[in-house]
């Protein structure tokens, strides 16, 4: 889960750095192949896997913030009755 998303983010940032700033066209092309999944032969399903991973992270993150949980019903605490003195 972490590896595909990290590769997408890092190569997405590295592509313009190598292509435009450092004028390393060949390295930029390799970054683009990794970014799109073509280097692994997964170019058809790589974006879908990234999207499903992001949706999963979104759901678990919202679940951790208690936004998707039902509010808990607090049990009614019984008050201790003090015995009456005669």
N, C-alpha and C positions, 0 to 999 in steps of 0.2 A: 504494500500500500504506500509506504513512504518513498520507496525507490522510484516508481513511475512519476509520482507527483514532483519529487525533488529533481529528477532529470528534466522534466518539462519546464520547471521554473528556472533552473540553472542554465539550461541550454537556450531558453527563451531570452534570458538576460545576456548570455554570452554572444549570441548571434550578431546583434548590432555592434557590440564592442569590437569583435574581431573583424566584422565586415566593413564597418564605417570608420571606426576610430583607428584601429591598428592596420587596416588595409591588408588583412590576411584572408583573402577570398577562399582559399582551400579549407582553412580551419572553419570558416563561417559555414561553408557547405556541409562539413561534417556535423557541425552543431545543429544545423537545420535538419539533417537526416536523423539525428538522435532525437531532436525535439518532436518530429512528426512520427517517429516509430519506424521509419523506412529502413533504418540500419538493422533492425531486428526482424524485419518482415512482418511487422504488426500494424502497418499503416492503416489497415481497414478497421481494426478494432481498438487500437490504442486510444483514440479520443473517447470512445465509449467507456473503456476501462477507467480512464482518468475521470470522466464525468460521474460514473458510479462511485468511485472512490471519494470524490468531493461531496456527493450527496450523502454517503455514509458518514463522513466526517461532520457534515452539517447536522444530521440527525443526532448523532451521539453528542455533539457539542450542545445542541439545544436541550437534550435530555439531561445533561450535566448541570445546566442552569435552572432546572426545574420548571421550564416554561411549558413542557409537554406533559407534566405530571398532574394527576388529579389532586386537588387540595385535600390534605389529611383532615379527618374529623377528630378533633381533640376529645378524648373521653371526659365526661363530666366527673369532676372530682367530688366525692361526697364529703360534706363537711362533718367533722366529728361533733357530735352533740355533747355538750357539756352536761354532766348530771346536775340536776337541780338540787340545791341544798335546802333541807327542811327548815 
